[in-house]
C-alpha cells in the first residue's frame, strides 16, 4: 500500500522518532495501546494497558519498530 502511514498512531513519523517513542516505556505503553485500538484490535489494545502484560508488548514493539518501522504484533 503506497503512502501508508506507519508507526504510532499511524502518523507516519520517521523510524528514529518511532524508535525513541518505543524505548520510553510510558509513551510506548500508551501510544501502543491507542494504535492497536485505532487499527481495530480492541483486545490487544486493552491488554497493552494492563501493567504485567504491557512489558511483553513493550519488548515486542521495540523489536518490530527496529525491524519493520511499524507495529506488527497485533496492530
N, C-alpha and C positions, 0 to 999 in steps of 0.2 A: 504494500500500500504506500504509494509515493506521497511524501509530505506528511506522513502520520506523525503526530506528536508523541513523544516518548517521555518516560521518567515520571517523577512525582507529579500528581495532579494533571497529567497529560499536558503540561505547559511547554514542552519542547526545550527545557533547559539543557545546556551542554552537559557532556559527560562529567566534567570536573565539578560543576555545581551539584549535579545529582549524586556524585560520589561523596562530596562533602556533606550533603544532607543525609546520606545513608550512614556515614560514620558517626554522626552526632546522634546518640540514642533517642533523645526526646523527639527530635524532628523526624527521625526515621519511623518511630512508632506511630506518631500522629498522622504524618503525611502518607505513610504506607497504608494505614487503615482507611483513610479517606479515599486514596486512589483505588484500593480494592473495592470499596463500596461504590464509587463512581463507575467502575468498569462492570458492575453487576454481580460481584462476588460478595454478597452481603455477609455470609457466614465467615468467610476468611477475613473480611474487614473487621468484624466484631471480635474474632479470635485474636487479631493483631493487637487489639487494645487490652487484652487480659494479661496482666503482668507476667506470670510464669511462661506463658506461651509466646509472648512478644519477643523473648530473647532468640527463639528459633527463627522467627520471621526476620529479626534484625540481621542475623548472620546470613540468611539466605538472600536478603535484599542487598547486602554489601557485595556478595558474590555475583548476583545477577546484574547489578549495576556495573560492576567492573568488567564483566564479560560481554554483556549484551546491550549495555546502555539503557536498559529498561527493566522494569519489574516483570519477571517472567513466572514466578511461583505464585499461582492462584491470583493472578492480576490481569 
